[in-house]
């Protein structure tokens, strides 16, 4: 079973691609999402949440 998460936001900086000792490529990047609302006193509020994303590239397993 797979779980999907969709994060929509702004890229914090350029993605970084590196390789593990066995040559597997890994890419990391940061995404910022912001939420704006008005508090009960009528003052605007904003909160930014940062997500660190790490992608590990592997070859698909053969199907039987």
PAVO-686166 format. One record per residue: residue in one letter; x, y, z of N, C-alpha, C, O, CB in turn. Coordinates in steps of 0.05 Angstrom, whole numbers. Atoms other than C-alpha are relative to their C-alpha. Last residue first. Glycine has a CB too. Layout:
BEGIN
<rec resn="a" n_x="X" n_y="Y" n_z="Z" ca_x="X" ca_y="Y" ca_z="Z" c_x="X" c_y="Y" c_z="Z" o_x="X" o_y="Y" o_z="Z" cb_x="X" cb_y="Y" cb_z="Z"/>
...
This chain:
BEGIN
<rec resn="x" n_x="2" n_y="29" n_z="7" ca_x="135" ca_y="-236" ca_z="-229" c_x="-20" c_y="-5" c_z="-21" o_x="-25" o_y="-27" o_z="-29" cb_x="-7" cb_y="-16" cb_z="25"/>
<rec resn="x" n_x="25" n_y="13" n_z="-7" ca_x="151" ca_y="-162" ca_z="-230" c_x="-1" c_y="-29" c_z="-8" o_x="11" o_y="-36" o_z="-29" cb_x="-24" cb_y="15" cb_z="-13"/>
<rec resn="x" n_x="12" n_y="15" n_z="21" ca_x="222" ca_y="-136" ca_z="-228" c_x="-26" c_y="-13" c_z="9" o_x="-28" o_y="-23" o_z="32" cb_x="19" cb_y="-22" cb_z="-11"/>
<rec resn="x" n_x="-5" n_y="28" n_z="-3" ca_x="236" ca_y="-84" ca_z="-175" c_x="-14" c_y="-15" c_z="-23" o_x="-35" o_y="-7" o_z="-32" cb_x="-10" cb_y="-11" cb_z="28"/>
<rec resn="x" n_x="23" n_y="16" n_z="-7" ca_x="237" ca_y="-12" ca_z="-198" c_x="7" c_y="-30" c_z="2" o_x="24" o_y="-39" o_z="-13" cb_x="-22" cb_y="4" cb_z="-20"/>
<rec resn="x" n_x="12" n_y="13" n_z="23" ca_x="305" ca_y="21" ca_z="-197" c_x="-24" c_y="-16" c_z="9" o_x="-24" o_y="-28" o_z="30" cb_x="20" cb_y="-17" cb_z="-16"/>
<rec resn="x" n_x="-7" n_y="29" n_z="1" ca_x="320" ca_y="66" ca_z="-138" c_x="-14" c_y="-11" c_z="-25" o_x="-34" o_y="0" o_z="-35" cb_x="-10" cb_y="-15" cb_z="25"/>
<rec resn="x" n_x="6" n_y="13" n_z="26" ca_x="323" ca_y="141" ca_z="-133" c_x="9" c_y="-29" c_z="0" o_x="33" o_y="-35" o_z="4" cb_x="13" cb_y="16" cb_z="-23"/>
<rec resn="x" n_x="-19" n_y="21" n_z="5" ca_x="320" ca_y="168" ca_z="-62" c_x="-8" c_y="-14" c_z="-25" o_x="-30" o_y="-26" o_z="-27" cb_x="3" cb_y="-20" cb_z="24"/>
<rec resn="x" n_x="8" n_y="20" n_z="21" ca_x="283" ca_y="234" ca_z="-56" c_x="23" c_y="-19" c_z="-4" o_x="45" o_y="-11" o_z="-10" cb_x="-8" cb_y="13" cb_z="-26"/>
<rec resn="x" n_x="-23" n_y="16" n_z="8" ca_x="291" ca_y="275" ca_z="8" c_x="-10" c_y="-22" c_z="-19" o_x="-27" o_y="-38" o_z="-11" cb_x="15" cb_y="-12" cb_z="25"/>
<rec resn="x" n_x="7" n_y="23" n_z="17" ca_x="242" ca_y="331" ca_z="23" c_x="25" c_y="-14" c_z="-9" o_x="44" o_y="-1" o_z="-18" cb_x="-17" cb_y="9" cb_z="-24"/>
<rec resn="x" n_x="-25" n_y="9" n_z="13" ca_x="250" ca_y="380" ca_z="80" c_x="-6" c_y="-26" c_z="-14" o_x="-16" o_y="-45" o_z="-2" cb_x="23" cb_y="-5" cb_z="22"/>
<rec resn="x" n_x="-2" n_y="29" n_z="4" ca_x="184" ca_y="414" ca_z="95" c_x="27" c_y="-6" c_z="-13" o_x="34" o_y="7" o_z="-33" cb_x="-24" cb_y="-10" cb_z="-17"/>
<rec resn="x" n_x="-20" n_y="9" n_z="19" ca_x="180" ca_y="485" ca_z="124" c_x="0" c_y="-31" c_z="-1" o_x="-2" o_y="-44" o_z="20" cb_x="28" cb_y="10" cb_z="7"/>
<rec resn="x" n_x="-10" n_y="27" n_z="-7" ca_x="118" ca_y="513" ca_z="156" c_x="19" c_y="-9" c_z="-21" o_x="13" o_y="-8" o_z="-45" cb_x="-24" cb_y="-20" cb_z="4"/>
<rec resn="x" n_x="-14" n_y="15" n_z="21" ca_x="102" ca_y="587" ca_z="152" c_x="11" c_y="-26" c_z="12" o_x="23" o_y="-26" o_z="33" cb_x="23" cb_y="17" cb_z="-12"/>
<rec resn="x" n_x="-19" n_y="20" n_z="-10" ca_x="50" ca_y="619" ca_z="197" c_x="12" c_y="-14" c_z="-24" o_x="-3" o_y="-23" o_z="-42" cb_x="-14" cb_y="-20" cb_z="20"/>
<rec resn="x" n_x="-12" n_y="16" n_z="21" ca_x="12" ca_y="684" ca_z="184" c_x="19" c_y="-20" c_z="13" o_x="34" o_y="-12" o_z="31" cb_x="14" cb_y="17" cb_z="-21"/>
<rec resn="x" n_x="-22" n_y="17" n_z="-9" ca_x="-36" ca_y="725" ca_z="226" c_x="10" c_y="-16" c_z="-24" o_x="-4" o_y="-20" o_z="-43" cb_x="-11" cb_y="-20" cb_z="23"/>
<rec resn="x" n_x="-10" n_y="20" n_z="19" ca_x="-81" ca_y="784" ca_z="210" c_x="23" c_y="-16" c_z="11" o_x="41" o_y="-5" o_z="24" cb_x="8" cb_y="12" cb_z="-27"/>
<rec resn="x" n_x="-27" n_y="-5" n_z="10" ca_x="-111" ca_y="819" ca_z="270" c_x="8" c_y="-22" c_z="-19" o_x="4" o_y="-46" o_z="-13" cb_x="19" cb_y="2" cb_z="24"/>
<rec resn="x" n_x="0" n_y="-14" n_z="26" ca_x="-187" ca_y="818" ca_z="279" c_x="27" c_y="6" c_z="-12" o_x="29" o_y="19" o_z="-32" cb_x="-15" cb_y="25" cb_z="2"/>
<rec resn="x" n_x="-1" n_y="-29" n_z="-5" ca_x="-187" ca_y="803" ca_z="354" c_x="1" c_y="15" c_z="-27" o_x="1" o_y="40" o_z="-26" cb_x="25" cb_y="6" cb_z="16"/>
<rec resn="x" n_x="26" n_y="-11" n_z="-11" ca_x="-212" ca_y="732" ca_z="340" c_x="0" c_y="30" c_z="5" o_x="-21" o_y="42" o_z="6" cb_x="-7" cb_y="-15" cb_z="25"/>
<rec resn="x" n_x="6" n_y="10" n_z="-27" ca_x="-150" ca_y="719" ca_z="296" c_x="-26" c_y="12" c_z="10" o_x="-37" o_y="30" o_z="-2" cb_x="24" cb_y="6" cb_z="20"/>
<rec resn="x" n_x="6" n_y="-22" n_z="-18" ca_x="-150" ca_y="730" ca_z="221" c_x="-7" c_y="-11" c_z="27" o_x="-25" o_y="-28" o_z="29" cb_x="-22" cb_y="19" cb_z="-12"/>
<rec resn="x" n_x="26" n_y="0" n_z="-12" ca_x="-117" ca_y="677" ca_z="178" c_x="-3" c_y="25" c_z="16" o_x="16" o_y="40" o_z="21" cb_x="-6" cb_y="-25" cb_z="16"/>
<rec resn="x" n_x="8" n_y="-26" n_z="-10" ca_x="-57" ca_y="664" ca_z="133" c_x="-29" c_y="-2" c_z="11" o_x="-46" o_y="-15" o_z="-1" cb_x="2" cb_y="22" cb_z="-23"/>
<rec resn="x" n_x="28" n_y="0" n_z="-6" ca_x="-22" ca_y="597" ca_z="122" c_x="-7" c_y="28" c_z="12" o_x="7" o_y="37" o_z="30" cb_x="-9" cb_y="-23" cb_z="20"/>
<rec resn="x" n_x="9" n_y="-21" n_z="-19" ca_x="45" ca_y="592" ca_z="89" c_x="-30" c_y="-2" c_z="3" o_x="-45" o_y="-9" o_z="-15" cb_x="8" cb_y="27" cb_z="-11"/>
<rec resn="x" n_x="28" n_y="-5" n_z="3" ca_x="81" ca_y="532" ca_z="58" c_x="-9" c_y="21" c_z="20" o_x="0" o_y="20" o_z="43" cb_x="-17" cb_y="-26" cb_z="2"/>
<rec resn="x" n_x="14" n_y="-16" n_z="-21" ca_x="156" ca_y="529" ca_z="50" c_x="-29" c_y="3" c_z="-8" o_x="-36" o_y="10" o_z="-31" cb_x="13" cb_y="28" cb_z="3"/>
<rec resn="x" n_x="24" n_y="-13" n_z="10" ca_x="190" ca_y="473" ca_z="10" c_x="-13" c_y="15" c_z="24" o_x="-16" o_y="4" o_z="45" cb_x="-21" cb_y="-20" cb_z="-13"/>
<rec resn="x" n_x="18" n_y="-10" n_z="-21" ca_x="261" ca_y="449" ca_z="23" c_x="-23" c_y="15" c_z="-14" o_x="-20" o_y="29" o_z="-33" cb_x="15" cb_y="20" cb_z="19"/>
<rec resn="x" n_x="8" n_y="-28" n_z="3" ca_x="303" ca_y="406" ca_z="-23" c_x="-20" c_y="7" c_z="22" o_x="-31" o_y="-10" o_z="35" cb_x="-13" cb_y="4" cb_z="-28"/>
<rec resn="x" n_x="14" n_y="-12" n_z="-23" ca_x="341" ca_y="340" ca_z="-23" c_x="-7" c_y="29" c_z="-7" o_x="8" o_y="42" o_z="-22" cb_x="18" cb_y="-1" cb_z="25"/>
<rec resn="x" n_x="5" n_y="-28" n_z="3" ca_x="361" ca_y="294" ca_z="-81" c_x="-15" c_y="11" c_z="24" o_x="-34" o_y="-2" o_z="33" cb_x="-16" cb_y="6" cb_z="-26"/>
<rec resn="x" n_x="19" n_y="-10" n_z="-20" ca_x="393" ca_y="226" ca_z="-73" c_x="-2" c_y="30" c_z="-4" o_x="18" o_y="44" o_z="-6" cb_x="10" cb_y="-7" cb_z="30"/>
<rec resn="x" n_x="4" n_y="-29" n_z="-2" ca_x="428" ca_y="187" ca_z="-128" c_x="-21" c_y="7" c_z="21" o_x="-42" o_y="-7" o_z="23" cb_x="-9" cb_y="10" cb_z="-28"/>
<rec resn="x" n_x="29" n_y="-6" n_z="2" ca_x="450" ca_y="115" ca_z="-112" c_x="-4" c_y="30" c_z="2" o_x="5" o_y="43" o_z="21" cb_x="-16" cb_y="-15" cb_z="21"/>
<rec resn="x" n_x="7" n_y="-13" n_z="25" ca_x="525" ca_y="107" ca_z="-126" c_x="-29" c_y="6" c_z="-4" o_x="-37" o_y="15" o_z="-26" cb_x="9" cb_y="-18" cb_z="-22"/>
<rec resn="x" n_x="4" n_y="20" n_z="20" ca_x="543" ca_y="56" ca_z="-72" c_x="-10" c_y="11" c_z="-27" o_x="-16" o_y="-4" o_z="-45" cb_x="-20" cb_y="-21" cb_z="9"/>
<rec resn="x" n_x="-25" n_y="14" n_z="6" ca_x="574" ca_y="109" ca_z="-28" c_x="-3" c_y="-21" c_z="-22" o_x="16" o_y="-27" o_z="-36" cb_x="11" cb_y="-12" cb_z="25"/>
<rec resn="x" n_x="-8" n_y="17" n_z="-23" ca_x="509" ca_y="150" ca_z="-33" c_x="26" c_y="-14" c_z="-8" o_x="33" o_y="-14" o_z="-31" cb_x="-23" cb_y="-21" cb_z="8"/>
<rec resn="x" n_x="0" n_y="28" n_z="5" ca_x="505" ca_y="204" ca_z="-87" c_x="9" c_y="-15" c_z="26" o_x="27" o_y="-6" o_z="40" cb_x="19" cb_y="-7" cb_z="-23"/>
<rec resn="x" n_x="-24" n_y="13" n_z="-9" ca_x="485" ca_y="276" ca_z="-82" c_x="-2" c_y="-29" c_z="-6" o_x="-22" o_y="-39" o_z="-15" cb_x="5" cb_y="5" cb_z="31"/>
<rec resn="x" n_x="-1" n_y="28" n_z="7" ca_x="435" ca_y="323" ca_z="-114" c_x="27" c_y="-11" c_z="9" o_x="48" o_y="1" o_z="3" cb_x="-4" cb_y="-5" cb_z="-31"/>
<rec resn="x" n_x="-27" n_y="10" n_z="-1" ca_x="418" ca_y="389" ca_z="-81" c_x="-1" c_y="-30" c_z="-7" o_x="-15" o_y="-45" o_z="6" cb_x="13" cb_y="5" cb_z="28"/>
<rec resn="x" n_x="-3" n_y="27" n_z="-10" ca_x="353" ca_y="425" ca_z="-100" c_x="30" c_y="-8" c_z="-1" o_x="45" o_y="1" o_z="-18" cb_x="-17" cb_y="-20" cb_z="-16"/>
<rec resn="x" n_x="-4" n_y="20" n_z="21" ca_x="359" ca_y="500" ca_z="-109" c_x="3" c_y="-28" c_z="12" o_x="16" o_y="-31" o_z="33" cb_x="24" cb_y="7" cb_z="-18"/>
<rec resn="x" n_x="-25" n_y="-5" n_z="15" ca_x="332" ca_y="542" ca_z="-52" c_x="2" c_y="-22" c_z="-21" o_x="-15" o_y="-40" o_z="-23" cb_x="25" cb_y="0" cb_z="19"/>
<rec resn="x" n_x="-17" n_y="-17" n_z="-17" ca_x="269" ca_y="548" ca_z="-9" c_x="27" c_y="7" c_z="-13" o_x="37" o_y="29" o_z="-9" cb_x="5" cb_y="-14" cb_z="26"/>
<rec resn="x" n_x="-26" n_y="12" n_z="-3" ca_x="221" ca_y="523" ca_z="-63" c_x="19" c_y="18" c_z="16" o_x="22" o_y="42" o_z="8" cb_x="12" cb_y="-8" cb_z="-27"/>
<rec resn="x" n_x="-22" n_y="-14" n_z="14" ca_x="153" ca_y="554" ca_z="-51" c_x="26" c_y="-15" c_z="6" o_x="32" o_y="-23" o_z="29" cb_x="2" cb_y="29" cb_z="9"/>
<rec resn="x" n_x="-12" n_y="-23" n_z="-13" ca_x="90" ca_y="516" ca_z="-33" c_x="22" c_y="12" c_z="-18" o_x="21" o_y="10" o_z="-42" cb_x="12" cb_y="-8" cb_z="27"/>
<rec resn="x" n_x="-2" n_y="-22" n_z="19" ca_x="45" ca_y="458" ca_z="-50" c_x="11" c_y="24" c_z="15" o_x="1" o_y="32" o_z="36" cb_x="-29" cb_y="7" cb_z="-12"/>
<rec resn="x" n_x="-8" n_y="-25" n_z="-14" ca_x="56" ca_y="394" ca_z="-11" c_x="3" c_y="21" c_z="-22" o_x="20" o_y="18" o_z="-40" cb_x="27" cb_y="-4" cb_z="16"/>
<rec resn="x" n_x="-5" n_y="-21" n_z="19" ca_x="19" ca_y="332" ca_z="-37" c_x="6" c_y="25" c_z="16" o_x="-11" o_y="34" o_z="32" cb_x="-24" cb_y="5" cb_z="-19"/>
<rec resn="x" n_x="3" n_y="-26" n_z="-12" ca_x="24" ca_y="270" ca_z="6" c_x="7" c_y="21" c_z="-21" o_x="28" o_y="19" o_z="-34" cb_x="18" cb_y="3" cb_z="26"/>
<rec resn="x" n_x="-9" n_y="-24" n_z="15" ca_x="13" ca_y="201" ca_z="-22" c_x="-5" c_y="25" c_z="17" o_x="-25" o_y="27" o_z="31" cb_x="-16" cb_y="2" cb_z="-26"/>
<rec resn="x" n_x="12" n_y="-25" n_z="-10" ca_x="11" ca_y="136" ca_z="17" c_x="11" c_y="23" c_z="-16" o_x="35" o_y="24" o_z="-22" cb_x="5" cb_y="3" cb_z="30"/>
<rec resn="x" n_x="-15" n_y="-25" n_z="2" ca_x="25" ca_y="70" ca_z="-17" c_x="-16" c_y="22" c_z="12" o_x="-41" o_y="22" o_z="12" cb_x="6" cb_y="6" cb_z="-30"/>
<rec resn="x" n_x="17" n_y="-23" n_z="0" ca_x="0" ca_y="0" ca_z="0" c_x="18" c_y="25" c_z="0" o_x="38" o_y="26" o_z="14" cb_x="-19" cb_y="0" cb_z="24"/>
